[in-house]
Amino acid sequence: MKPGHTDANQSAIVLRLKQFGASVQDLSAVGGGCVDLLVGFKGRCYALEVKAPGRPCKACGGTGRRLYSDPHGIWCGRCKGSGSVGAGKLNELQQEWHRTWRGQVAVVETPEQALRAIGIEVGR
């Protein structure tokens, strides 16, 4: 993906984070695999990679609505990491960035996932 490109769901995610008092810096133009958003909330910083919702997990068929990332890729929350959601989720530059980043990073598809990534549980 080209630097500066944002997924269609990013604006809804940013709006929701701001509604809960977070500060949000759009980093999508940085390139080099850098995450899309830097979020500040209650004295902490969170790196969020925004992805379009959707592809099923290759192992369990889950929707991948709860995703986890690690240096090896993005993992399905339904099968607890046993099935990769697929290489199409993070491109090679993004995978490298995630591998070498020494801080927190989360991959989110929805506003609710973004809120959970910064420690806010909504509707539970």
C-alpha atoms as an extended CHARMM CRD file, in Angstrom:
* protein
*
       124  EXT
         1         1  MET       CA              0.0000000000        0.0000000000        0.0000000000  PROA      1               0.0000000000
         2         2  LYS       CA              1.2740000000        3.4730000000       -0.8250000000  PROA      2               0.0000000000
         3         3  PRO       CA              2.1430000000        5.9110000000        1.9480000000  PROA      3               0.0000000000
         4         4  GLY       CA             -0.7990000000        8.1880000000        2.6330000000  PROA      4               0.0000000000
         5         5  HSD       CA             -3.4270000000        5.5880000000        1.7650000000  PROA      5               0.0000000000
         6         6  THR       CA             -5.9830000000        4.9930000000        4.4960000000  PROA      6               0.0000000000
         7         7  ASP       CA             -8.4860000000        2.1860000000        4.8070000000  PROA      7               0.0000000000
         8         8  ALA       CA            -12.1320000000        3.2890000000        4.6450000000  PROA      8               0.0000000000
         9         9  ASN       CA            -12.7150000000        2.4040000000        8.3070000000  PROA      9               0.0000000000
        10        10  GLN       CA             -9.9020000000        4.6220000000        9.6280000000  PROA      10              0.0000000000
        11        11  SER       CA            -11.9660000000        7.8120000000        9.9690000000  PROA      11              0.0000000000
        12        12  ALA       CA            -14.5980000000        6.0160000000       12.0950000000  PROA      12              0.0000000000
        13        13  ILE       CA            -11.8370000000        4.5940000000       14.2880000000  PROA      13              0.0000000000
        14        14  VAL       CA            -10.2170000000        8.0150000000       14.7570000000  PROA      14              0.0000000000
        15        15  LEU       CA            -13.5690000000        9.6350000000       15.5730000000  PROA      15              0.0000000000
        16        16  ARG       CA            -14.4210000000        7.0000000000       18.1910000000  PROA      16              0.0000000000
        17        17  LEU       CA            -11.0070000000        7.2340000000       19.8540000000  PROA      17              0.0000000000
        18        18  LYS       CA            -11.3510000000       11.0200000000       20.0740000000  PROA      18              0.0000000000
        19        19  GLN       CA            -14.8620000000       10.6790000000       21.5500000000  PROA      19              0.0000000000
        20        20  PHE       CA            -13.2670000000        8.8050000000       24.4510000000  PROA      20              0.0000000000
        21        21  GLY       CA            -10.6600000000       11.5230000000       25.0010000000  PROA      21              0.0000000000
        22        22  ALA       CA             -7.6920000000       10.0510000000       23.1280000000  PROA      22              0.0000000000
        23        23  SER       CA             -5.3710000000       12.1590000000       21.0330000000  PROA      23              0.0000000000
        24        24  VAL       CA             -4.7200000000       10.6760000000       17.5980000000  PROA      24              0.0000000000
        25        25  GLN       CA             -1.8770000000       11.3610000000       15.1600000000  PROA      25              0.0000000000
        26        26  ASP       CA             -2.2850000000       10.0110000000       11.6320000000  PROA      26              0.0000000000
        27        27  LEU       CA              1.0130000000        8.4200000000       10.5380000000  PROA      27              0.0000000000
        28        28  SER       CA             -0.2830000000        6.8410000000        7.3300000000  PROA      28              0.0000000000
        29        29  ALA       CA              1.8580000000        9.1630000000        5.1670000000  PROA      29              0.0000000000
        30        30  VAL       CA              5.0980000000        8.1200000000        6.8990000000  PROA      30              0.0000000000
        31        31  GLY       CA              5.5470000000        4.9460000000        4.8470000000  PROA      31              0.0000000000
        32        32  GLY       CA              8.2260000000        2.3420000000        5.4290000000  PROA      32              0.0000000000
        33        33  GLY       CA              5.7120000000       -0.0010000000        7.0510000000  PROA      33              0.0000000000
        34        34  CYS       CA              5.0170000000        2.4010000000        9.9250000000  PROA      34              0.0000000000
        35        35  VAL       CA              1.6510000000        2.0060000000       11.6450000000  PROA      35              0.0000000000
        36        36  ASP       CA             -1.3010000000        4.1700000000       10.6460000000  PROA      36              0.0000000000
        37        37  LEU       CA             -2.0870000000        5.7910000000       13.9880000000  PROA      37              0.0000000000
        38        38  LEU       CA             -0.2710000000        6.9320000000       17.0980000000  PROA      38              0.0000000000
        39        39  VAL       CA             -2.7600000000        7.2280000000       19.9410000000  PROA      39              0.0000000000
        40        40  GLY       CA             -2.2060000000        8.9510000000       23.2650000000  PROA      40              0.0000000000
        41        41  PHE       CA             -4.4900000000        8.0210000000       26.1580000000  PROA      41              0.0000000000
        42        42  LYS       CA             -4.0570000000        8.4690000000       29.9030000000  PROA      42              0.0000000000
        43        43  GLY       CA             -0.3300000000        9.1230000000       29.6550000000  PROA      43              0.0000000000
        44        44  ARG       CA              0.4580000000        6.1950000000       27.3550000000  PROA      44              0.0000000000
        45        45  CYS       CA              1.1470000000        5.8500000000       23.6430000000  PROA      45              0.0000000000
        46        46  TYR       CA             -0.3460000000        3.1510000000       21.4480000000  PROA      46              0.0000000000
        47        47  ALA       CA              0.6570000000        2.2270000000       17.8900000000  PROA      47              0.0000000000
        48        48  LEU       CA             -2.3110000000        1.0640000000       15.8180000000  PROA      48              0.0000000000
        49        49  GLU       CA             -2.3000000000       -0.4650000000       12.3570000000  PROA      49              0.0000000000
        50        50  VAL       CA             -5.7270000000       -0.0880000000       10.7340000000  PROA      50              0.0000000000
        51        51  LYS       CA             -6.8420000000       -2.8350000000        8.3800000000  PROA      51              0.0000000000
        52        52  ALA       CA            -10.0360000000       -3.2190000000        6.3880000000  PROA      52              0.0000000000
        53        53  PRO       CA            -12.3840000000       -5.7410000000        8.0080000000  PROA      53              0.0000000000
        54        54  GLY       CA            -12.6560000000       -9.0950000000        6.9590000000  PROA      54              0.0000000000
        55        55  ARG       CA            -10.8150000000      -12.0250000000        5.5610000000  PROA      55              0.0000000000
        56        56  PRO       CA            -11.5680000000      -15.3610000000        7.1980000000  PROA      56              0.0000000000
        57        57  CYS       CA             -8.8750000000      -17.2050000000        9.1040000000  PROA      57              0.0000000000
        58        58  LYS       CA             -7.2380000000      -19.9080000000        6.9880000000  PROA      58              0.0000000000
        59        59  ALA       CA             -7.2860000000      -22.4210000000        9.8640000000  PROA      59              0.0000000000
        60        60  CYS       CA            -10.6930000000      -22.0430000000       11.5180000000  PROA      60              0.0000000000
        61        61  GLY       CA            -12.7310000000      -19.9400000000        9.1040000000  PROA      61              0.0000000000
        62        62  GLY       CA            -13.2180000000      -17.2690000000       11.7880000000  PROA      62              0.0000000000
        63        63  THR       CA            -13.8620000000      -13.7410000000       10.6590000000  PROA      63              0.0000000000
        64        64  GLY       CA            -10.7180000000      -12.4290000000       12.3100000000  PROA      64              0.0000000000
        65        65  ARG       CA            -12.6990000000       -9.7910000000       14.1710000000  PROA      65              0.0000000000
        66        66  ARG       CA            -10.3020000000      -10.0900000000       17.1090000000  PROA      66              0.0000000000
        67        67  LEU       CA             -6.8350000000       -9.9290000000       15.6520000000  PROA      67              0.0000000000
        68        68  TYR       CA             -3.4800000000      -10.1410000000       17.3670000000  PROA      68              0.0000000000
        69        69  SER       CA             -0.1600000000       -9.3420000000       15.7630000000  PROA      69              0.0000000000
        70        70  ASP       CA              3.3000000000      -10.6200000000       16.5170000000  PROA      70              0.0000000000
        71        71  PRO       CA              6.5510000000      -10.7350000000       14.5570000000  PROA      71              0.0000000000
        72        72  HSD       CA              5.2400000000      -13.6480000000       12.4870000000  PROA      72              0.0000000000
        73        73  GLY       CA              1.9860000000      -12.1230000000       11.2840000000  PROA      73              0.0000000000
        74        74  ILE       CA             -1.5870000000      -11.4500000000       12.3430000000  PROA      74              0.0000000000
        75        75  TRP       CA             -3.4540000000      -14.0830000000       14.2940000000  PROA      75              0.0000000000
        76        76  CYS       CA             -7.0880000000      -14.9550000000       14.7040000000  PROA      76              0.0000000000
        77        77  GLY       CA             -8.6270000000      -14.4580000000       18.1460000000  PROA      77              0.0000000000
        78        78  ARG       CA            -11.1090000000      -17.2560000000       17.5750000000  PROA      78              0.0000000000
        79        79  CYS       CA             -8.5310000000      -20.0290000000       17.3000000000  PROA      79              0.0000000000
        80        80  LYS       CA             -6.1500000000      -18.2650000000       19.7110000000  PROA      80              0.0000000000
        81        81  GLY       CA             -3.2990000000      -17.7850000000       17.3080000000  PROA      81              0.0000000000
        82        82  SER       CA             -3.2280000000      -21.1900000000       15.6810000000  PROA      82              0.0000000000
        83        83  GLY       CA             -4.3260000000      -19.9110000000       12.2870000000  PROA      83              0.0000000000
        84        84  SER       CA             -2.7260000000      -17.0950000000       10.3530000000  PROA      84              0.0000000000
        85        85  VAL       CA             -5.2500000000      -14.6820000000        8.8940000000  PROA      85              0.0000000000
        86        86  GLY       CA             -3.0140000000      -14.3350000000        5.8730000000  PROA      86              0.0000000000
        87        87  ALA       CA             -0.0660000000      -12.4950000000        4.4160000000  PROA      87              0.0000000000
        88        88  GLY       CA             -2.4220000000      -10.0500000000        2.7120000000  PROA      88              0.0000000000
        89        89  LYS       CA             -3.1420000000       -8.3720000000        6.0110000000  PROA      89              0.0000000000
        90        90  LEU       CA              0.3090000000       -6.8630000000        6.5670000000  PROA      90              0.0000000000
        91        91  ASN       CA              2.5200000000       -6.1630000000        3.5890000000  PROA      91              0.0000000000
        92        92  GLU       CA              6.2520000000       -6.9830000000        3.7740000000  PROA      92              0.0000000000
        93        93  LEU       CA              7.2770000000       -3.5160000000        4.9680000000  PROA      93              0.0000000000
        94        94  GLN       CA              4.5990000000       -3.5900000000        7.6620000000  PROA      94              0.0000000000
        95        95  GLN       CA              5.6630000000       -7.0770000000        8.7840000000  PROA      95              0.0000000000
        96        96  GLU       CA              9.2520000000       -5.8560000000        9.1040000000  PROA      96              0.0000000000
        97        97  TRP       CA              8.1570000000       -2.7790000000       11.0200000000  PROA      97              0.0000000000
        98        98  HSD       CA              6.1400000000       -4.9260000000       13.4410000000  PROA      98              0.0000000000
        99        99  ARG       CA              9.0910000000       -7.3330000000       13.8700000000  PROA      99              0.0000000000
       100       100  THR       CA             11.5370000000       -4.5820000000       14.7440000000  PROA      100             0.0000000000
       101       101  TRP       CA              9.2910000000       -2.2700000000       16.7780000000  PROA      101             0.0000000000
       102       102  ARG       CA             10.1450000000       -2.5710000000       20.4740000000  PROA      102             0.0000000000
       103       103  GLY       CA              6.9450000000       -1.0470000000       21.7870000000  PROA      103             0.0000000000
       104       104  GLN       CA              3.2620000000       -1.8790000000       21.8260000000  PROA      104             0.0000000000
       105       105  VAL       CA              1.5120000000       -2.3650000000       18.4830000000  PROA      105             0.0000000000
       106       106  ALA       CA             -1.9880000000       -3.5760000000       17.6650000000  PROA      106             0.0000000000
       107       107  VAL       CA             -3.8400000000       -4.3380000000       14.4510000000  PROA      107             0.0000000000
       108       108  VAL       CA             -7.4510000000       -3.1310000000       14.4790000000  PROA      108             0.0000000000
       109       109  GLU       CA            -10.3710000000       -3.2980000000       12.0840000000  PROA      109             0.0000000000
       110       110  THR       CA            -13.1620000000       -1.6180000000       14.0580000000  PROA      110             0.0000000000
       111       111  PRO       CA            -13.6010000000        1.2860000000       16.4670000000  PROA      111             0.0000000000
       112       112  GLU       CA            -14.3360000000       -1.2190000000       19.2640000000  PROA      112             0.0000000000
       113       113  GLN       CA            -11.0460000000       -3.0410000000       18.6300000000  PROA      113             0.0000000000
       114       114  ALA       CA             -9.1960000000        0.2750000000       18.7140000000  PROA      114             0.0000000000
       115       115  LEU       CA            -10.8050000000        1.1400000000       22.0460000000  PROA      115             0.0000000000
       116       116  ARG       CA             -9.8590000000       -2.2710000000       23.4700000000  PROA      116             0.0000000000
       117       117  ALA       CA             -6.2870000000       -1.7840000000       22.2220000000  PROA      117             0.0000000000
       118       118  ILE       CA             -5.9920000000        1.3210000000       24.4150000000  PROA      118             0.0000000000
       119       119  GLY       CA             -7.6490000000       -0.3460000000       27.4060000000  PROA      119             0.0000000000
       120       120  ILE       CA            -11.2950000000        0.6820000000       27.0420000000  PROA      120             0.0000000000
       121       121  GLU       CA            -13.9620000000       -2.0310000000       27.1930000000  PROA      121             0.0000000000
       122       122  VAL       CA            -17.2640000000       -0.8670000000       25.7080000000  PROA      122             0.0000000000
       123       123  GLY       CA            -20.5840000000       -2.6880000000       25.9490000000  PROA      123             0.0000000000
       124       124  ARG       CA            -19.4540000000       -5.5360000000       28.1660000000  PROA      124             0.0000000000
